[in-house]
Amino acid sequence: MAFAGKTAIVTGAGKGIGRAITQMLAARGARVFALSRSQSDLDALAHPAIVPVLVDLADTEATRAASRAALPADYLVNCAGINILEPFLDTSPDSFDQVQAINVRAPLVVSQLYARSRIAAGLGGAIVNISSISAFNGFTDHASYCASKGALDALTRVMANELGPHGIRVNTVNPGVTLTALAAEAWSDPAKSGPMLSRTPLGRFATPDNVAEAVLFLLSDAAAMVNGVSLPVDGGFQAV
């Protein structure tokens, strides 16, 4: 899948899956506007095809300004996400709101601006929202996160329905455990990783590049008839 001459916006581009998506798009010819709240992460992305954009996606007006500066773009990947681990009975409204602001509201805001730009230009497009298998599973201590990813999947279906007539496809990729630098350490304990791996038919966790490949497929013309889909990248975890 080549993206020469194309422009993409990727939120949460500084770390983990977002970083892998950004680097893969740039390696395959795209110009990428990389949105992150960490200047050091943006500095580490240094590449002629990557345009760093420092923004806190919890700030709606700053998010709108950063998104407008990155337009026009051919593709959008909403990857930024946070998690605050709390038992359900201890989940605070503030924690819940913080997670929804980044994981659901920011994709709404950025996608609205992207879609309006494409529609005004009479062009189709593709949006991929990075969700999680937490949209389907009620993991302990993940009340805010699971709720946000379920909401993101539902939002994606509405977007696919309403934007499809304009030629804009919208899908989610739903990774299982993905071995980013941070997660690799967190899941190195066999007592923690064992139960998850035992339910994963492929017997391993995903890498960020595994997820990025699925994202690029959904952005590409190879997925021209794929719209409104939630695609698990989980080694078969959902099948068991």
C-alpha positions as CSV (number, residue, x, y, z in Angstrom):
1,M,0.0,0.0,0.0
2,A,1.6,3.2,-1.2
3,F,0.6,6.7,-0.1
4,A,2.9,8.8,-2.3
5,G,1.5,12.3,-2.7
6,K,-1.1,11.9,0.0
7,T,-1.5,13.8,3.3
8,A,-2.6,12.3,6.6
9,I,-3.4,13.6,10.1
10,V,-2.6,11.3,13.0
11,T,-3.5,12.2,16.6
12,G,-1.6,10.6,19.4
13,A,1.4,10.3,17.1
14,G,4.1,10.6,19.6
15,K,4.0,7.2,21.2
16,G,3.0,3.5,20.7
17,I,0.5,2.7,18.0
18,G,0.2,6.3,16.8
19,R,3.9,6.6,16.4
20,A,4.0,3.3,14.4
21,I,1.2,4.5,12.1
22,T,2.9,7.9,11.6
23,Q,6.2,6.3,10.7
24,M,4.7,3.7,8.4
25,L,2.7,6.3,6.5
26,A,5.7,8.5,6.1
27,A,7.8,5.5,5.0
28,R,5.2,4.8,2.3
29,G,5.2,8.2,0.9
30,A,2.6,10.2,2.8
31,R,3.1,13.6,4.4
32,V,1.9,13.3,8.0
33,F,0.7,15.9,10.4
34,A,1.6,14.3,13.7
35,L,-0.4,15.6,16.6
36,S,0.9,15.0,20.1
37,R,0.9,16.8,23.5
38,S,4.6,15.9,24.1
39,Q,7.3,18.0,22.4
40,S,10.0,15.5,23.2
41,D,8.0,12.8,21.5
42,L,7.5,15.0,18.4
43,D,11.2,15.8,18.3
44,A,12.0,12.1,18.3
45,L,9.8,11.6,15.2
46,A,12.1,13.8,13.1
47,H,11.5,12.9,9.5
48,P,11.2,15.1,6.4
49,A,7.7,13.9,5.7
50,I,6.4,14.4,9.3
51,V,5.1,17.7,10.4
52,P,5.0,18.0,14.2
53,V,2.0,19.6,15.8
54,L,2.0,20.2,19.5
55,V,-1.5,20.2,21.0
56,D,-3.5,19.1,24.1
57,L,-6.5,17.3,22.7
58,A,-8.3,17.9,26.0
59,D,-8.6,21.5,24.9
60,T,-11.3,21.7,22.3
61,E,-10.4,25.1,20.8
62,A,-6.7,24.2,20.6
63,T,-7.7,20.9,18.9
64,R,-9.8,22.8,16.3
65,A,-6.9,25.2,15.6
66,A,-4.4,22.4,15.2
67,S,-6.7,20.4,13.0
68,R,-7.4,23.4,10.7
69,A,-3.7,24.0,10.4
70,A,-3.3,20.4,9.1
71,L,-6.0,20.6,6.5
72,P,-6.5,19.8,3.7
73,A,-5.7,16.1,4.3
74,D,-6.6,12.9,2.5
75,Y,-6.8,10.7,5.5
76,L,-7.4,10.9,9.3
77,V,-6.4,8.6,12.0
78,N,-7.7,9.3,15.5
79,C,-5.3,7.4,17.8
80,A,-4.8,9.6,20.9
81,G,-6.1,7.9,24.0
82,I,-5.7,7.8,27.7
83,N,-6.7,5.4,30.5
84,I,-7.3,6.0,34.2
85,L,-7.5,2.7,36.1
86,E,-10.1,2.7,38.9
87,P,-12.5,0.1,40.2
88,F,-16.0,0.9,39.1
89,L,-17.2,1.8,42.6
90,D,-14.3,4.3,42.9
91,T,-14.5,5.8,39.4
92,S,-14.8,9.6,39.8
93,P,-16.7,11.9,37.5
94,D,-13.5,13.8,36.9
95,S,-11.6,10.7,35.8
96,F,-14.5,9.6,33.6
97,D,-14.7,13.0,31.9
98,Q,-11.0,13.2,31.3
99,V,-11.0,9.9,29.5
100,Q,-14.1,10.7,27.4
101,A,-12.6,14.1,26.4
102,I,-9.5,12.5,24.8
103,N,-10.9,9.2,23.7
104,V,-14.3,10.3,22.3
105,R,-14.7,14.1,22.1
106,A,-11.4,14.8,20.4
107,P,-12.1,12.3,17.6
108,L,-15.5,13.9,17.1
109,V,-14.0,17.4,16.9
110,V,-11.1,16.5,14.5
111,S,-13.3,14.3,12.3
112,Q,-15.9,17.0,11.9
113,L,-13.3,19.5,10.6
114,Y,-11.7,16.8,8.3
115,A,-15.1,15.7,6.9
116,R,-16.3,19.3,6.3
117,S,-13.1,20.0,4.4
118,R,-13.4,16.9,2.2
119,I,-17.1,17.5,1.5
120,A,-16.5,21.2,0.6
121,A,-13.8,20.0,-1.9
122,G,-16.2,17.4,-3.3
123,L,-13.8,14.6,-2.3
124,G,-14.1,11.3,-0.5
125,G,-11.8,10.2,2.2
126,A,-11.1,7.7,5.0
127,I,-11.1,7.9,8.7
128,V,-9.8,5.2,11.1
129,N,-10.5,5.5,14.8
130,I,-8.2,3.5,17.1
131,S,-10.5,1.8,19.5
132,S,-9.8,-1.4,21.6
133,I,-11.2,-4.8,22.4
134,S,-12.2,-2.9,25.5
135,A,-15.2,-1.8,23.4
136,F,-16.4,-5.4,23.6
137,N,-15.1,-6.6,27.0
138,G,-15.7,-5.3,30.6
139,F,-12.1,-5.5,31.9
140,T,-11.7,-4.9,35.7
141,D,-10.8,-1.3,36.7
142,H,-11.4,-0.1,33.1
143,A,-14.9,1.5,33.5
144,S,-13.9,4.9,32.0
145,Y,-11.8,3.3,29.3
146,C,-14.3,0.6,28.3
147,A,-17.1,3.2,28.2
148,S,-15.0,5.5,26.0
149,K,-14.1,2.8,23.5
150,G,-17.7,1.5,23.3
151,A,-18.7,5.1,22.6
152,L,-16.0,5.5,20.0
153,D,-17.2,2.4,18.1
154,A,-20.8,3.6,18.2
155,L,-19.7,7.1,17.1
156,T,-17.9,5.4,14.2
157,R,-21.0,3.7,13.0
158,V,-22.9,6.9,12.9
159,M,-20.1,8.6,11.1
160,A,-19.9,5.7,8.5
161,N,-23.7,6.1,8.0
162,E,-23.7,9.9,7.6
163,L,-20.4,10.4,5.8
164,G,-20.6,7.4,3.5
165,P,-22.9,9.2,1.0
166,H,-20.1,11.7,0.7
167,G,-17.6,9.0,-0.1
168,I,-15.9,9.2,3.3
169,R,-15.4,5.7,4.9
170,V,-15.1,5.4,8.6
171,N,-13.9,2.3,10.5
172,T,-12.3,1.4,13.8
173,V,-9.3,-0.8,14.5
174,N,-9.7,-2.6,17.9
175,P,-6.3,-3.8,19.1
176,G,-5.9,-6.3,21.9
177,V,-2.8,-6.1,24.1
178,T,-0.2,-4.4,22.0
179,L,3.5,-4.4,23.0
180,T,4.3,-0.8,22.9
181,A,7.4,0.2,24.9
182,L,5.3,0.8,28.0
183,A,3.1,-2.2,27.6
184,A,6.0,-4.6,27.0
185,E,7.2,-3.9,30.5
186,A,3.7,-4.0,32.0
187,W,2.9,-7.4,30.4
188,S,6.3,-9.0,31.1
189,D,5.0,-10.7,34.2
190,P,3.7,-14.2,33.2
191,A,1.2,-14.1,36.0
192,K,-0.5,-11.2,34.3
193,S,0.1,-12.1,30.6
194,G,-0.6,-15.8,31.0
195,P,-4.4,-15.6,31.2
196,M,-4.6,-13.3,28.2
197,L,-2.3,-15.3,26.1
198,S,-4.1,-18.5,27.0
199,R,-7.2,-17.0,25.4
200,T,-5.4,-15.8,22.3
201,P,-5.3,-18.5,19.6
202,L,-2.1,-17.1,18.0
203,G,-0.4,-17.3,21.3
204,R,1.2,-13.8,21.3
205,F,0.4,-10.2,21.6
206,A,0.3,-7.7,18.8
207,T,3.1,-5.3,17.9
208,P,2.4,-1.6,17.0
209,D,3.4,-2.4,13.4
210,N,0.7,-5.2,13.4
211,V,-1.9,-2.6,14.2
212,A,-0.4,0.0,11.9
213,E,-0.7,-2.4,8.9
214,A,-4.4,-2.9,9.6
215,V,-4.9,0.9,9.8
216,L,-3.1,1.5,6.5
217,F,-5.2,-1.2,4.8
218,L,-8.4,0.5,6.0
219,L,-7.2,3.9,4.7
220,S,-6.2,2.5,1.3
221,D,-8.2,1.9,-1.8
222,A,-7.9,-1.8,-1.1
223,A,-10.6,-1.3,1.5
224,A,-12.8,0.7,-0.8
225,M,-16.0,-1.2,0.3
226,V,-15.2,-1.4,4.0
227,N,-17.2,1.1,6.0
228,G,-18.6,1.1,9.5
229,V,-16.5,-2.0,10.6
230,S,-14.8,-2.6,14.0
231,L,-11.8,-4.7,13.2
232,P,-10.1,-6.6,16.1
233,V,-6.4,-7.0,15.8
234,D,-6.1,-9.4,18.7
235,G,-4.7,-12.7,17.6
236,G,-8.2,-14.2,17.8
237,F,-9.0,-13.2,21.4
238,Q,-12.5,-12.2,20.4
239,A,-13.1,-15.6,18.8
240,V,-12.7,-17.6,22.0
